[in-house]
Amino acid sequence: MSSRRLRIDDFDYELPPAAIAQSPAEPRDSSRLLVADFEAGAMPPALRHRAFHEITAELRPGDLLVVNDTRVLPARLRGTRPGGGRGEVLLLRAMGDRRWEALVRPSRRLPPGARITFPSGDGVEVGERLTDTTRAVRFDRDPESVMATSGEMPLPPYIHGRTADPDRYQTVYARTPGSAAAPTAGLHFTAGLLARLDSAGVRRASVTLHVGLDTFRPLEGTFVDEHRIHREWYEVGEATRRLVTDTRGGGGRVIAVGTTTVRVLETAARSAQDHGWTDLYITPPHAFAAVDGMVTNFHLPRSSLLLLVAAFVQWRSGSLSPLEARDALLRVYGAALARGYRFFSFGDAMLIC
């Protein structure tokens, strides 16, 4: 079993641009689902190709489906800067007193004290640098009201069109506002599908993790352990903790919908805190303490999300080295590409069980 230090370029792969989904499937649950089944004990895992609504055949009575109920903010604000040039603000985190941490463009042309004015007449004052890439901004009035008037959904940069209904970048169970990006594995569920799962005896619980853009950015550095991810706010209630414990104790499986849900459950399994900031960075090897299966989309090369899924594949297999788990995952990705699966936020899904 190899023990060499993992490199970031170990988690690269070739993705044809045509495989990147530019619009969501309609209806939501008509997207495709690739099931990678490790329970059969075979390596590589058995693969099954389904429509997403057929996930009802893959989940069992007594399983627990855990979802991230965060709601995406209309956090992209476009306006003009002094002199008439374009300016843009992408809000990341509330700091209180009408101040937010944000990405500001063009940052070099906006010194502290400069203003960006939106078409509604509202504006922000650009403040100090907070990190290498982010700035503080202060709103003239209530930020939520300004977002409601002037904000746009912060779709990922690889989605070129902006014509989709904004609600298609929200899950049907989104409840708690605060994310700069959607927990995209949940976009496949409809209210009807959730009702059918309820009727089939699959229980459901919620956690909250407000997704930051850092979740999706490429890894930096040469080696995997050199990268650091930003903190994100999470909440997990006592009822969800109890359901996780009861499910696993009763022989059911905890199925996390999305990598964000995985990070919350794994954070909570290691902490007594029901809320706080998590910077849990899951890489191979990782001993998963709260998750037995995962619904997830197909992820960017060289991303922390791809590393998390590779770590789960290694743990689920029980015998693979980190590089062997990488190979197994990328073979599954290759099978998906060969069959025309669509990748990234508006793309198709995998169930790893």
MARLUMTI-342186 format. One record per residue (C-alpha): x, y, z; residue in three letters. Coordinates in Angstrom, 2 decimals, always signed. Layout:
<atoms>
> X|Y|Z|Ala
...
</atoms>
This chain:
<atoms>
> +0.00|+0.00|+0.00|Met
> +1.51|+3.31|-1.09|Ser
> +2.17|+5.92|+1.58|Ser
> +3.68|+8.65|-0.58|Arg
> +2.59|+12.21|+0.00|Arg
> -0.47|+13.05|-2.09|Leu
> -0.02|+15.70|-4.74|Arg
> -2.75|+18.03|-5.97|Ile
> -2.11|+16.97|-9.56|Asp
> -2.93|+13.40|-8.49|Asp
> -6.55|+14.59|-8.51|Phe
> -6.64|+16.09|-11.98|Asp
> -8.57|+14.62|-14.88|Tyr
> -9.57|+15.65|-18.39|Glu
> -13.12|+16.96|-18.75|Leu
> -14.55|+17.85|-22.16|Pro
> -16.25|+21.28|-21.95|Pro
> -19.37|+19.73|-23.52|Ala
> -19.82|+17.60|-20.37|Ala
> -20.37|+20.67|-18.16|Ile
> -24.11|+21.14|-17.67|Ala
> -25.26|+24.64|-18.58|Gln
> -28.89|+24.23|-17.49|Ser
> -30.71|+22.01|-15.00|Pro
> -32.79|+18.98|-15.92|Ala
> -36.53|+19.45|-16.01|Glu
> -38.16|+18.17|-13.95|Pro
> -35.49|+18.11|-11.28|Arg
> -35.66|+14.38|-10.65|Asp
> -35.34|+13.48|-14.34|Ser
> -31.57|+13.95|-14.03|Ser
> -29.45|+10.80|-14.10|Arg
> -28.11|+8.85|-11.13|Leu
> -24.98|+6.69|-11.25|Leu
> -24.97|+4.25|-8.32|Val
> -21.54|+3.04|-7.19|Ala
> -22.28|+0.05|-4.97|Asp
> -19.47|-1.04|-2.65|Phe
> -21.70|-3.29|-0.56|Glu
> -21.38|-6.11|-3.07|Ala
> -17.70|-6.29|-2.12|Gly
> -16.40|-6.16|-5.69|Ala
> -13.68|-3.80|-6.89|Met
> -14.25|-1.84|-8.97|Pro
> -17.70|-1.29|-7.45|Pro
> -20.84|-2.45|-9.23|Ala
> -22.37|+0.41|-11.23|Leu
> -26.06|+0.95|-11.86|Arg
> -27.48|+3.61|-14.15|His
> -30.81|+5.12|-13.16|Arg
> -32.96|+8.21|-13.43|Ala
> -32.67|+10.20|-10.21|Phe
> -36.28|+9.56|-9.19|His
> -35.38|+5.86|-9.08|Glu
> -33.31|+6.52|-5.96|Ile
> -36.39|+5.13|-4.20|Thr
> -35.15|+1.68|-5.28|Ala
> -31.73|+2.27|-3.72|Glu
> -32.79|+3.52|-0.28|Leu
> -34.32|+1.24|+2.33|Arg
> -36.88|+1.58|+5.11|Pro
> -34.93|+2.69|+8.17|Gly
> -32.34|+4.67|+6.20|Asp
> -31.88|+8.33|+7.13|Leu
> -31.49|+10.95|+4.41|Leu
> -29.72|+14.06|+5.75|Val
> -30.00|+17.29|+3.76|Val
> -28.45|+20.75|+4.00|Asn
> -31.30|+23.27|+4.33|Asp
> -29.22|+26.39|+3.59|Thr
> -30.73|+28.93|+1.21|Arg
> -28.64|+30.74|-1.40|Val
> -28.62|+34.52|-1.16|Leu
> -28.96|+36.72|-4.27|Pro
> -25.44|+37.78|-3.39|Ala
> -24.09|+39.07|-6.72|Arg
> -24.55|+42.84|-7.05|Leu
> -23.55|+44.73|-10.19|Arg
> -23.19|+48.50|-10.39|Gly
> -20.91|+51.36|-11.29|Thr
> -17.82|+52.68|-9.58|Arg
> -16.59|+56.28|-9.42|Pro
> -15.91|+57.52|-12.94|Gly
> -18.59|+55.30|-14.47|Gly
> -16.77|+51.99|-14.86|Gly
> -18.38|+48.72|-13.91|Arg
> -18.11|+47.38|-10.39|Gly
> -19.27|+44.12|-8.87|Glu
> -19.69|+42.77|-5.36|Val
> -20.12|+39.11|-4.46|Leu
> -21.15|+38.79|-0.82|Leu
> -19.62|+35.94|+1.19|Leu
> -20.23|+36.46|+4.91|Arg
> -22.19|+38.86|+7.13|Ala
> -19.99|+40.70|+9.63|Met
> -22.67|+42.75|+11.41|Gly
> -23.54|+46.46|+11.35|Asp
> -24.37|+46.30|+7.59|Arg
> -20.81|+45.07|+6.84|Arg
> -20.03|+41.99|+4.73|Trp
> -16.94|+40.15|+3.59|Glu
> -17.04|+40.15|-0.20|Ala
> -15.20|+39.66|-3.45|Leu
> -14.96|+43.07|-5.14|Val
> -14.15|+43.59|-8.80|Arg
> -12.03|+45.30|-10.01|Pro
> -10.45|+45.34|-6.57|Ser
> -7.29|+47.21|-7.60|Arg
> -9.36|+50.10|-8.90|Arg
> -11.42|+50.40|-5.73|Leu
> -9.36|+51.85|-2.87|Pro
> -10.84|+52.00|+0.64|Pro
> -13.63|+54.56|+0.69|Gly
> -14.65|+54.05|-2.95|Ala
> -18.31|+53.39|-3.68|Arg
> -20.16|+51.02|-5.95|Ile
> -23.66|+52.22|-6.79|Thr
> -26.35|+49.80|-7.97|Phe
> -29.13|+50.62|-10.49|Pro
> -31.64|+50.95|-7.62|Ser
> -29.59|+53.85|-6.20|Gly
> -28.40|+51.77|-3.27|Asp
> -24.68|+51.31|-2.80|Gly
> -21.77|+50.02|-0.76|Val
> -18.58|+51.60|+0.46|Glu
> -15.53|+49.43|-0.17|Val
> -13.39|+48.97|+2.91|Gly
> -10.22|+47.29|+4.03|Glu
> -8.67|+44.11|+2.68|Arg
> -9.60|+41.08|+4.81|Leu
> -7.70|+38.33|+2.99|Thr
> -5.65|+38.05|-0.19|Asp
> -8.88|+37.98|-2.19|Thr
> -11.65|+39.55|-0.08|Thr
> -12.62|+43.02|+1.08|Arg
> -15.02|+44.48|+3.63|Ala
> -17.99|+46.39|+2.21|Val
> -20.57|+48.46|+4.10|Arg
> -24.13|+48.95|+2.86|Phe
> -26.02|+52.24|+3.00|Asp
> -29.06|+50.41|+4.33|Arg
> -30.30|+46.92|+5.23|Asp
> -28.25|+44.46|+3.09|Pro
> -31.08|+41.93|+2.76|Glu
> -33.38|+44.61|+1.31|Ser
> -30.70|+45.67|-1.18|Val
> -30.14|+42.04|-2.23|Met
> -33.88|+41.61|-2.74|Ala
> -33.92|+44.68|-5.00|Thr
> -30.62|+44.42|-6.88|Ser
> -29.10|+40.99|-6.22|Gly
> -28.61|+38.09|-8.61|Glu
> -28.04|+34.41|-7.92|Met
> -24.25|+33.76|-7.82|Pro
> -24.12|+31.02|-10.42|Leu
> -20.70|+29.38|-10.86|Pro
> -18.47|+30.94|-13.56|Pro
> -18.60|+27.82|-15.76|Tyr
> -22.35|+28.36|-16.27|Ile
> -22.45|+30.84|-19.12|His
> -26.18|+31.47|-19.41|Gly
> -28.17|+33.41|-16.83|Arg
> -31.70|+32.60|-18.03|Thr
> -32.63|+29.79|-15.63|Ala
> -35.30|+30.48|-13.02|Asp
> -33.44|+31.59|-9.86|Pro
> -35.41|+29.04|-7.84|Asp
> -33.66|+26.26|-9.80|Arg
> -30.49|+27.18|-7.92|Tyr
> -32.31|+26.50|-4.64|Gln
> -33.22|+23.12|-3.19|Thr
> -36.93|+22.55|-2.59|Val
> -36.19|+22.33|+1.15|Tyr
> -34.00|+25.47|+1.36|Ala
> -34.94|+27.31|+4.53|Arg
> -32.05|+29.16|+6.22|Thr
> -30.57|+32.05|+4.16|Pro
> -26.80|+32.41|+4.14|Gly
> -25.05|+30.62|+1.25|Ser
> -23.02|+32.06|-1.59|Ala
> -23.47|+28.81|-3.57|Ala
> -26.04|+26.02|-3.63|Ala
> -25.54|+22.59|-2.06|Pro
> -26.02|+21.19|-5.53|Thr
> -26.55|+17.50|-4.74|Ala
> -29.91|+18.50|-3.31|Gly
> -31.12|+20.18|-6.50|Leu
> -32.33|+16.81|-7.86|His
> -35.04|+16.30|-5.24|Phe
> -38.66|+17.31|-5.79|Thr
> -41.38|+17.59|-3.17|Ala
> -43.07|+14.57|-4.73|Gly
> -39.92|+12.44|-4.59|Leu
> -39.36|+13.35|-0.94|Leu
> -42.98|+12.39|-0.19|Ala
> -42.47|+8.99|-1.85|Arg
> -39.34|+8.40|+0.21|Leu
> -41.27|+9.34|+3.36|Asp
> -43.97|+6.82|+2.42|Ser
> -41.29|+4.17|+1.84|Ala
> -39.99|+4.54|+5.41|Gly
> -36.89|+6.58|+4.61|Val
> -36.53|+9.15|+7.35|Arg
> -35.17|+12.65|+6.78|Arg
> -33.21|+15.13|+8.89|Ala
> -31.67|+18.54|+8.23|Ser
> -28.42|+20.30|+8.99|Val
> -27.25|+23.75|+7.91|Thr
> -23.94|+24.70|+6.35|Leu
> -23.71|+28.06|+4.64|His
> -21.63|+27.32|+1.56|Val
> -18.81|+29.68|+0.67|Gly
> -17.18|+29.99|-2.72|Leu
> -13.96|+28.56|-1.28|Asp
> -15.62|+25.14|-1.30|Thr
> -15.45|+25.07|-5.09|Phe
> -12.11|+26.71|-5.84|Arg
> -9.18|+24.64|-7.11|Pro
> -6.61|+23.41|-4.62|Leu
> -3.53|+25.56|-4.18|Glu
> +0.06|+24.48|-3.74|Gly
> +1.81|+21.29|-4.76|Thr
> +0.71|+18.82|-2.09|Phe
> -2.78|+18.09|-0.80|Val
> -1.84|+18.78|+2.82|Asp
> -0.65|+22.31|+1.97|Glu
> -4.15|+23.51|+1.09|His
> -6.43|+25.17|+3.64|Arg
> -10.15|+25.78|+3.28|Ile
> -11.99|+28.74|+4.74|His
> -14.35|+28.38|+7.66|Arg
> -18.07|+27.93|+7.03|Glu
> -20.93|+28.29|+9.50|Trp
> -22.80|+25.12|+10.45|Tyr
> -25.69|+24.09|+12.67|Glu
> -26.86|+20.63|+13.62|Val
> -29.74|+20.18|+16.04|Gly
> -30.12|+17.64|+18.80|Glu
> -32.97|+15.96|+16.91|Ala
> -30.64|+15.30|+13.95|Thr
> -27.89|+13.99|+16.22|Arg
> -30.38|+11.61|+17.83|Arg
> -31.70|+10.38|+14.48|Leu
> -28.16|+9.68|+13.25|Val
> -27.37|+7.67|+16.40|Thr
> -30.69|+5.80|+16.33|Asp
> -30.39|+5.00|+12.62|Thr
> -26.91|+3.55|+12.84|Arg
> -27.74|+1.73|+16.06|Gly
> -30.78|+0.17|+14.40|Gly
> -28.90|-1.07|+11.35|Gly
> -30.00|+1.69|+8.98|Gly
> -27.72|+3.81|+6.85|Arg
> -27.09|+7.54|+7.14|Val
> -27.12|+8.90|+3.58|Ile
> -25.72|+12.43|+3.32|Ala
> -27.01|+14.59|+0.48|Val
> -23.93|+16.47|-0.68|Gly
> -20.39|+17.07|+0.50|Thr
> -21.55|+20.00|+2.64|Thr
> -23.80|+17.68|+4.64|Thr
> -20.92|+15.22|+5.00|Val
> -18.72|+17.96|+6.46|Arg
> -21.40|+18.99|+8.97|Val
> -22.04|+15.43|+10.15|Leu
> -18.34|+14.62|+10.40|Glu
> -17.69|+17.89|+12.24|Thr
> -20.54|+17.18|+14.67|Ala
> -19.29|+13.64|+15.26|Ala
> -16.01|+15.11|+16.51|Arg
> -17.48|+17.98|+18.51|Ser
> -20.17|+18.50|+21.12|Ala
> -21.02|+21.88|+19.60|Gln
> -24.34|+22.13|+17.79|Asp
> -23.23|+25.20|+15.86|His
> -20.08|+27.09|+15.00|Gly
> -17.43|+27.39|+12.32|Trp
> -15.99|+24.38|+10.56|Thr
> -12.82|+24.21|+8.49|Asp
> -12.83|+20.42|+8.32|Leu
> -10.79|+19.43|+5.28|Tyr
> -11.47|+15.80|+4.42|Ile
> -8.75|+14.06|+2.42|Thr
> -7.70|+10.41|+2.06|Pro
> -7.38|+8.69|+4.44|Pro
> -10.32|+9.68|+6.66|His
> -12.24|+7.51|+9.13|Ala
> -15.88|+8.51|+8.59|Phe
> -17.76|+8.52|+11.85|Ala
> -21.33|+9.46|+10.88|Ala
> -21.95|+8.78|+7.18|Val
> -22.65|+5.46|+5.44|Asp
> -23.59|+6.70|+1.96|Gly
> -23.47|+9.87|-0.07|Met
> -25.44|+11.55|-2.84|Val
> -23.12|+13.89|-4.71|Thr
> -22.63|+15.51|-8.10|Asn
> -19.55|+15.10|-10.32|Phe
> -16.89|+17.53|-9.13|His
> -14.21|+19.83|-10.50|Leu
> -10.70|+18.47|-11.05|Pro
> -8.18|+19.43|-8.35|Arg
> -10.92|+20.45|-5.90|Ser
> -11.44|+19.77|-2.19|Ser
> -14.79|+18.20|-3.11|Leu
> -13.11|+15.59|-5.32|Leu
> -10.70|+14.82|-2.47|Leu
> -13.58|+14.34|-0.04|Leu
> -15.30|+11.89|-2.38|Val
> -12.03|+10.01|-2.92|Ala
> -11.64|+9.77|+0.86|Ala
> -15.14|+8.34|+1.11|Phe
> -14.42|+5.81|-1.66|Val
> -11.29|+4.70|+0.21|Gln
> -13.15|+4.36|+3.50|Trp
> -16.14|+2.62|+1.89|Arg
> -13.94|+0.09|+0.11|Ser
> -12.09|-0.83|+3.28|Gly
> -8.89|-1.89|+1.55|Ser
> -7.71|+0.64|-1.03|Leu
> -4.77|+2.99|-0.63|Ser
> -5.44|+6.71|-1.25|Pro
> -4.09|+6.48|-4.80|Leu
> -6.03|+3.29|-5.50|Glu
> -9.18|+5.05|-4.26|Ala
> -8.37|+7.95|-6.57|Arg
> -8.04|+5.51|-9.45|Asp
> -11.33|+3.81|-8.58|Ala
> -13.17|+7.13|-8.41|Leu
> -11.75|+8.40|-11.69|Leu
> -12.71|+5.12|-13.38|Arg
> -16.28|+5.77|-12.24|Val
> -16.00|+9.32|-13.61|Tyr
> -14.71|+7.87|-16.88|Gly
> -17.70|+5.51|-17.08|Ala
> -20.00|+8.49|-16.48|Ala
> -18.36|+10.50|-19.27|Leu
> -18.59|+7.55|-21.65|Ala
> -22.34|+7.38|-21.04|Arg
> -22.93|+11.11|-21.41|Gly
> -23.52|+12.09|-17.79|Tyr
> -23.51|+15.85|-17.18|Arg
> -21.03|+17.32|-14.69|Phe
> -20.92|+20.03|-12.00|Phe
> -23.66|+22.13|-10.38|Ser
> -26.51|+21.62|-12.86|Phe
> -25.34|+18.14|-13.81|Gly
> -26.23|+14.57|-12.83|Asp
> -25.60|+12.77|-9.56|Ala
> -23.87|+9.79|-7.99|Met
> -24.97|+7.64|-5.08|Leu
> -22.03|+6.02|-3.32|Ile
> -23.22|+3.30|-0.99|Cys
</atoms>
